[in-house]
Amino acid sequence: MEMQNIRMAIDRHWAASAAGDQVVEHEIYHDDAVCEYPQSGEIIHGRRNLQALRSHHPGKPSGFVVRRVVGEGNLWVTEYVITYEGKPAYTVSIMEFRDGKVSHETQYFADPFAAPPWRAQYVELRA
């Protein structure tokens, strides 16, 4: 039952994030949650700081697509794509839950890159 509640909370979180609803988006976090952005070296302490940071982002996303959510128990991973100014950012969020809310999240952001020609015989290119 708890896993079902966590999954519903995650789905609600990402739907609110896509809609720009800052209040609902941040209901999933504990007040003392920690969020890390390893690529920039930033660590955000507390739900209030995380919400303030995201609320002041100068470029609102023009697209938001969740590709998949997988998890079990207190560890859940979401793969999604955010589009800022026409450019996709492929993103992975790793959420750790405590008592039904996120206590720690790590987000990785990756820019797209062109596939090298030497791999063409081994791959299928996504449209």
C-alpha positions as CSV (number, residue, x, y, z in Angstrom):
1,M,0.0,0.0,0.0
2,E,2.8,2.5,0.9
3,M,4.5,1.9,-2.5
4,Q,1.2,2.7,-4.2
5,N,0.9,5.9,-2.2
6,I,4.5,6.9,-3.1
7,R,3.9,6.3,-6.8
8,M,0.7,8.4,-6.7
9,A,2.7,11.2,-4.9
10,I,5.4,11.0,-7.6
11,D,2.9,11.2,-10.4
12,R,1.2,14.2,-8.7
13,H,4.7,15.8,-8.2
14,W,5.7,15.5,-11.9
15,A,2.2,16.6,-13.1
16,A,2.5,19.7,-10.9
17,S,6.0,20.4,-12.1
18,A,4.9,20.2,-15.7
19,A,2.0,22.5,-15.0
20,G,4.2,25.0,-13.1
21,D,2.3,24.5,-9.9
22,Q,5.1,25.3,-7.4
23,V,2.9,24.6,-4.3
24,V,1.8,21.1,-5.3
25,E,5.2,20.3,-6.8
26,H,6.9,20.7,-3.5
27,E,4.4,19.0,-1.2
28,I,6.3,15.7,-1.8
29,Y,9.4,17.0,0.1
30,H,10.1,16.9,3.8
31,D,10.8,20.3,5.3
32,D,14.5,19.2,5.8
33,A,14.9,17.5,2.4
34,V,18.2,17.8,0.6
35,C,18.5,18.1,-3.2
36,E,21.7,17.7,-5.1
37,Y,22.7,18.8,-8.6
38,P,26.1,17.0,-9.0
39,Q,27.0,18.6,-12.3
40,S,26.9,22.1,-10.9
41,G,28.0,21.1,-7.4
42,E,25.0,22.6,-5.8
43,I,23.3,21.2,-2.7
44,I,19.9,22.7,-1.7
45,H,18.9,22.3,1.9
46,G,15.2,22.4,2.8
47,R,11.9,22.3,0.9
48,R,11.6,26.1,1.2
49,N,14.9,26.8,-0.5
50,L,14.2,24.2,-3.2
51,Q,10.8,25.7,-4.0
52,A,12.3,29.3,-4.0
53,L,15.1,28.2,-6.3
54,R,12.7,26.6,-8.8
55,S,10.2,29.5,-8.5
56,H,12.9,32.0,-9.6
57,H,14.1,30.0,-12.6
58,P,14.3,32.6,-15.4
59,G,13.3,30.3,-18.2
60,K,10.1,28.4,-17.7
61,P,10.0,25.0,-19.4
62,S,8.1,24.8,-22.7
63,G,7.9,21.0,-22.5
64,F,8.0,18.3,-19.8
65,V,7.7,14.6,-20.6
66,V,8.1,11.8,-18.1
67,R,9.6,8.8,-19.9
68,R,9.4,6.3,-17.0
69,V,9.2,5.9,-13.3
70,V,10.7,2.9,-11.5
71,G,11.2,2.1,-7.9
72,E,10.5,0.0,-4.9
73,G,10.4,0.7,-1.2
74,N,12.1,4.0,-0.4
75,L,14.1,4.5,-3.6
76,W,12.5,5.8,-6.8
77,V,14.0,6.9,-10.2
78,T,12.3,9.1,-12.8
79,E,13.6,9.6,-16.3
80,Y,12.2,12.7,-18.0
81,V,12.9,15.4,-20.5
82,I,12.5,19.1,-19.8
83,T,12.6,21.5,-22.8
84,Y,14.0,25.0,-22.1
85,E,14.1,27.5,-24.9
86,G,13.6,24.8,-27.5
87,K,16.5,22.6,-26.1
88,P,15.8,19.3,-24.4
89,A,17.5,18.4,-21.1
90,Y,17.5,14.7,-20.5
91,T,17.1,14.3,-16.8
92,V,17.2,11.6,-14.1
93,S,15.8,12.1,-10.6
94,I,16.7,9.7,-7.8
95,M,14.4,10.2,-4.9
96,E,14.8,8.6,-1.4
97,F,11.7,8.6,0.7
98,R,11.3,8.7,4.5
99,D,7.8,8.3,6.0
100,G,6.2,8.8,2.6
101,K,8.0,12.0,1.7
102,V,11.3,12.8,-0.2
103,S,14.2,13.3,2.2
104,H,16.9,13.3,-0.4
105,E,16.9,13.8,-4.2
106,T,19.7,13.8,-6.7
107,Q,19.1,15.2,-10.2
108,Y,21.3,14.7,-13.2
109,F,20.9,16.8,-16.4
110,A,22.4,15.8,-19.8
111,D,22.5,17.6,-23.1
112,P,21.8,15.7,-26.3
113,F,24.7,14.8,-28.6
114,A,25.0,13.6,-32.1
115,A,25.6,9.9,-32.6
116,P,29.0,9.2,-34.1
117,P,28.8,7.6,-37.6
118,W,30.9,4.6,-36.6
119,R,28.1,3.2,-34.4
120,A,25.4,3.3,-37.2
121,Q,25.6,-0.4,-37.9
122,Y,24.8,-1.2,-34.2
123,V,22.0,1.2,-33.3
124,E,18.6,2.5,-34.2
125,L,18.2,6.3,-34.1
126,R,15.1,7.6,-32.3
127,A,13.1,10.0,-34.4
